[in-house]
Amino acid sequence: NRYPSLASYAAAKANAVGFQTPDDIAVLNADNPASWAMRRRTHAKVVSTSVRRSAGVRIVHGWIVASERICPVNSLALGGTHNLANALAAVAVAQAWGLRSSQIAAGLRTFSGLAYREQTIAKIAGVTYVNDTAATSPDATIAALRRFGRRVVLIAGGADKRFPQAEVRRLAQVIGQGTRSVVLLAG
């Protein structure tokens, strides 16, 4: 809610990375072009993450791997490719802070998310009720819907951030393809 657009958010992050020193660490997602481009703006040591290719923290044969194997991907408490990408970044930060691989794995296995973001409220008669009121963009909501699959009742809301109509239409299309119902909260 702090930034008027995704471009202004990315510019703020790039600015912060630009002030890093060689003693700092920049954890950058090599799968995201905007994030990966920031490696050219920093003096920090870059730790790359990727769910698709070789990187400092990556997936190898179903395992999260950094300097060593951390844990199997299927043991993470949170599902979805977007949450896997977040887990890789968390691994990079945890290692930078000196946590042992066993400690990192324990955290990944038990962290079930935050309230209001992909929060399962109930499962009734085969329907999963998900509170995603903290989703910050159409892309965030789409990622959550893909994580949970079909027959989801989506509870969503928030301030109008004036996203491009193409993004809103894409969200509407994804909702129409597999969401059982939508509850919209007005603020």
C-alpha positions as a Markdown table, in Angstrom:
| # | Residue | x | y | z |
|---|---|---|---|---|
| 1 | Asn | 0.0 | 0.0 | 0.0 |
| 2 | Arg | 3.0 | 2.3 | 0.3 |
| 3 | Tyr | 3.9 | 2.4 | -3.4 |
| 4 | Pro | 1.6 | 3.7 | -6.2 |
| 5 | Ser | 2.8 | 1.1 | -8.7 |
| 6 | Leu | 4.9 | -1.9 | -9.2 |
| 7 | Ala | 7.5 | 0.2 | -11.0 |
| 8 | Ser | 7.9 | 2.6 | -8.1 |
| 9 | Tyr | 8.2 | -0.4 | -5.7 |
| 10 | Ala | 11.0 | -1.9 | -7.9 |
| 11 | Ala | 12.7 | 1.5 | -8.1 |
| 12 | Ala | 12.7 | 1.7 | -4.3 |
| 13 | Lys | 14.2 | -1.8 | -4.0 |
| 14 | Ala | 16.8 | -1.0 | -6.6 |
| 15 | Asn | 17.7 | 2.2 | -4.8 |
| 16 | Ala | 18.2 | 0.3 | -1.5 |
| 17 | Val | 20.4 | -2.3 | -3.2 |
| 18 | Gly | 22.4 | 0.5 | -4.7 |
| 19 | Phe | 23.5 | 1.7 | -1.3 |
| 20 | Gln | 24.8 | -1.7 | -0.2 |
| 21 | Thr | 28.5 | -2.1 | 0.4 |
| 22 | Pro | 30.9 | -5.0 | -0.3 |
| 23 | Asp | 30.2 | -6.1 | 3.4 |
| 24 | Asp | 26.5 | -6.6 | 2.6 |
| 25 | Ile | 24.6 | -9.4 | 0.9 |
| 26 | Ala | 22.0 | -8.9 | -1.8 |
| 27 | Val | 19.6 | -11.9 | -2.2 |
| 28 | Leu | 18.3 | -11.7 | -5.7 |
| 29 | Asn | 15.8 | -13.9 | -7.5 |
| 30 | Ala | 17.5 | -14.9 | -10.8 |
| 31 | Asp | 14.0 | -16.0 | -12.2 |
| 32 | Asn | 12.7 | -12.4 | -11.9 |
| 33 | Pro | 14.2 | -10.1 | -14.5 |
| 34 | Ala | 13.7 | -6.9 | -12.4 |
| 35 | Ser | 15.2 | -8.5 | -9.4 |
| 36 | Trp | 18.1 | -10.1 | -11.3 |
| 37 | Ala | 18.9 | -6.8 | -13.0 |
| 38 | Met | 19.6 | -5.2 | -9.6 |
| 39 | Arg | 22.9 | -7.2 | -9.4 |
| 40 | Arg | 24.4 | -4.5 | -11.6 |
| 41 | Arg | 23.4 | -1.8 | -9.1 |
| 42 | Thr | 25.0 | -3.2 | -6.0 |
| 43 | His | 28.5 | -3.5 | -4.5 |
| 44 | Ala | 27.2 | -6.2 | -2.2 |
| 45 | Lys | 27.9 | -9.9 | -2.5 |
| 46 | Val | 25.1 | -11.3 | -4.6 |
| 47 | Val | 23.4 | -14.5 | -3.6 |
| 48 | Ser | 21.2 | -15.7 | -6.4 |
| 49 | Thr | 18.1 | -17.9 | -5.9 |
| 50 | Ser | 16.1 | -19.8 | -8.5 |
| 51 | Val | 13.4 | -22.4 | -8.7 |
| 52 | Arg | 14.3 | -23.1 | -12.4 |
| 53 | Arg | 18.1 | -23.0 | -12.9 |
| 54 | Ser | 21.4 | -23.2 | -11.2 |
| 55 | Ala | 21.9 | -20.5 | -8.6 |
| 56 | Gly | 23.4 | -20.0 | -5.1 |
| 57 | Val | 20.2 | -21.4 | -3.6 |
| 58 | Arg | 18.3 | -23.7 | -5.9 |
| 59 | Ile | 16.3 | -26.9 | -6.4 |
| 60 | Val | 18.3 | -30.0 | -7.2 |
| 61 | His | 16.4 | -33.3 | -7.6 |
| 62 | Gly | 13.6 | -32.2 | -5.4 |
| 63 | Trp | 15.8 | -30.7 | -2.7 |
| 64 | Ile | 16.5 | -27.2 | -1.7 |
| 65 | Val | 20.3 | -26.8 | -2.0 |
| 66 | Ala | 22.6 | -24.0 | -0.9 |
| 67 | Ser | 26.1 | -24.8 | 0.2 |
| 68 | Glu | 24.6 | -28.2 | 1.0 |
| 69 | Arg | 21.2 | -30.0 | 0.9 |
| 70 | Ile | 18.7 | -28.3 | 3.2 |
| 71 | Cys | 15.5 | -30.2 | 2.9 |
| 72 | Pro | 13.2 | -31.8 | 0.4 |
| 73 | Val | 10.8 | -29.4 | -1.4 |
| 74 | Asn | 7.8 | -31.6 | -0.6 |
| 75 | Ser | 8.5 | -31.2 | 3.2 |
| 76 | Leu | 7.8 | -27.4 | 3.1 |
| 77 | Ala | 4.7 | -26.3 | 5.1 |
| 78 | Leu | 3.7 | -23.9 | 2.3 |
| 79 | Gly | 2.9 | -25.0 | -1.2 |
| 80 | Gly | 3.1 | -23.1 | -4.5 |
| 81 | Thr | 6.0 | -22.0 | -6.7 |
| 82 | His | 5.8 | -18.5 | -5.3 |
| 83 | Asn | 6.2 | -19.8 | -1.8 |
| 84 | Leu | 9.1 | -22.0 | -2.9 |
| 85 | Ala | 10.8 | -18.9 | -4.3 |
| 86 | Asn | 10.3 | -17.1 | -1.0 |
| 87 | Ala | 11.7 | -20.2 | 0.9 |
| 88 | Leu | 14.9 | -20.0 | -1.2 |
| 89 | Ala | 15.4 | -16.4 | -0.3 |
| 90 | Ala | 14.8 | -17.2 | 3.4 |
| 91 | Val | 17.4 | -19.9 | 3.1 |
| 92 | Ala | 19.9 | -17.4 | 1.7 |
| 93 | Val | 19.3 | -15.0 | 4.5 |
| 94 | Ala | 19.3 | -17.6 | 7.2 |
| 95 | Gln | 22.7 | -18.9 | 6.0 |
| 96 | Ala | 24.0 | -15.4 | 5.9 |
| 97 | Trp | 23.0 | -15.0 | 9.6 |
| 98 | Gly | 24.9 | -18.2 | 10.4 |
| 99 | Leu | 22.0 | -20.7 | 11.0 |
| 100 | Arg | 22.7 | -24.3 | 10.6 |
| 101 | Ser | 21.1 | -26.3 | 7.8 |
| 102 | Ser | 19.1 | -28.3 | 10.3 |
| 103 | Gln | 17.7 | -25.1 | 11.8 |
| 104 | Ile | 16.7 | -23.8 | 8.4 |
| 105 | Ala | 15.0 | -27.0 | 7.5 |
| 106 | Ala | 13.0 | -27.1 | 10.7 |
| 107 | Gly | 11.8 | -23.5 | 10.0 |
| 108 | Leu | 10.8 | -24.4 | 6.4 |
| 109 | Arg | 8.9 | -27.5 | 7.6 |
| 110 | Thr | 6.9 | -25.6 | 10.2 |
| 111 | Phe | 6.3 | -22.1 | 8.9 |
| 112 | Ser | 2.7 | -22.2 | 7.7 |
| 113 | Gly | 2.4 | -18.5 | 6.7 |
| 114 | Leu | 0.8 | -15.4 | 8.0 |
| 115 | Ala | -2.7 | -14.4 | 8.8 |
| 116 | Tyr | -4.7 | -13.0 | 5.9 |
| 117 | Arg | -2.2 | -14.2 | 3.2 |
| 118 | Glu | -3.3 | -17.5 | 1.7 |
| 119 | Gln | -4.8 | -18.4 | 5.1 |
| 120 | Thr | -6.9 | -21.5 | 5.0 |
| 121 | Ile | -10.0 | -20.6 | 7.1 |
| 122 | Ala | -11.9 | -23.9 | 6.6 |
| 123 | Lys | -12.4 | -27.0 | 4.5 |
| 124 | Ile | -16.0 | -27.9 | 4.3 |
| 125 | Ala | -17.5 | -30.6 | 2.0 |
| 126 | Gly | -14.4 | -30.5 | -0.3 |
| 127 | Val | -14.3 | -26.7 | -0.5 |
| 128 | Thr | -11.2 | -24.9 | 0.8 |
| 129 | Tyr | -11.9 | -21.4 | 2.2 |
| 130 | Val | -8.9 | -19.1 | 1.8 |
| 131 | Asn | -8.5 | -15.6 | 3.3 |
| 132 | Asp | -6.1 | -13.7 | 1.0 |
| 133 | Thr | -7.0 | -10.2 | 2.1 |
| 134 | Ala | -3.3 | -9.3 | 2.4 |
| 135 | Ala | -2.6 | -10.1 | -1.3 |
| 136 | Thr | -1.0 | -6.9 | -2.6 |
| 137 | Ser | -1.6 | -7.4 | -6.4 |
| 138 | Pro | -3.5 | -9.4 | -9.0 |
| 139 | Asp | -0.3 | -11.5 | -9.4 |
| 140 | Ala | -0.2 | -12.3 | -5.7 |
| 141 | Thr | -3.8 | -13.5 | -5.8 |
| 142 | Ile | -3.3 | -15.5 | -9.0 |
| 143 | Ala | -0.3 | -17.2 | -7.3 |
| 144 | Ala | -2.5 | -18.1 | -4.3 |
| 145 | Leu | -5.3 | -19.4 | -6.5 |
| 146 | Arg | -2.8 | -21.6 | -8.5 |
| 147 | Arg | -1.5 | -23.0 | -5.2 |
| 148 | Phe | -4.9 | -24.1 | -3.9 |
| 149 | Gly | -6.3 | -25.2 | -7.3 |
| 150 | Arg | -10.0 | -25.6 | -8.0 |
| 151 | Arg | -13.0 | -25.4 | -5.8 |
| 152 | Val | -11.7 | -22.5 | -3.7 |
| 153 | Val | -13.9 | -19.8 | -2.1 |
| 154 | Leu | -11.7 | -16.7 | -2.3 |
| 155 | Ile | -12.1 | -14.0 | 0.3 |
| 156 | Ala | -10.4 | -10.9 | -1.0 |
| 157 | Gly | -10.4 | -7.1 | -0.7 |
| 158 | Gly | -8.2 | -4.1 | -0.3 |
| 159 | Ala | -7.7 | -0.6 | -1.7 |
| 160 | Asp | -7.8 | 0.1 | -5.4 |
| 161 | Lys | -4.2 | 0.5 | -6.5 |
| 162 | Arg | -5.1 | 1.3 | -10.0 |
| 163 | Phe | -3.4 | -1.8 | -11.5 |
| 164 | Pro | -3.5 | -1.9 | -15.3 |
| 165 | Gln | -6.7 | -3.3 | -16.6 |
| 166 | Ala | -4.9 | -6.2 | -18.3 |
| 167 | Glu | -3.7 | -7.5 | -14.9 |
| 168 | Val | -7.2 | -7.2 | -13.4 |
| 169 | Arg | -8.7 | -9.0 | -16.4 |
| 170 | Arg | -6.1 | -11.8 | -16.1 |
| 171 | Leu | -7.1 | -12.1 | -12.4 |
| 172 | Ala | -10.7 | -12.3 | -13.3 |
| 173 | Gln | -10.0 | -14.9 | -15.9 |
| 174 | Val | -8.1 | -17.1 | -13.4 |
| 175 | Ile | -10.9 | -16.6 | -10.9 |
| 176 | Gly | -13.4 | -17.7 | -13.5 |
| 177 | Gln | -11.5 | -20.8 | -14.4 |
| 178 | Gly | -11.5 | -22.5 | -11.1 |
| 179 | Thr | -12.7 | -20.5 | -8.2 |
| 180 | Arg | -16.0 | -21.7 | -6.7 |
| 181 | Ser | -17.0 | -18.4 | -5.2 |
| 182 | Val | -15.6 | -15.0 | -4.3 |
| 183 | Val | -16.3 | -12.9 | -1.2 |
| 184 | Leu | -15.1 | -9.3 | -1.7 |
| 185 | Leu | -14.5 | -7.1 | 1.3 |
| 186 | Ala | -14.9 | -3.4 | 0.9 |
| 187 | Gly | -12.7 | -1.1 | 2.9 |
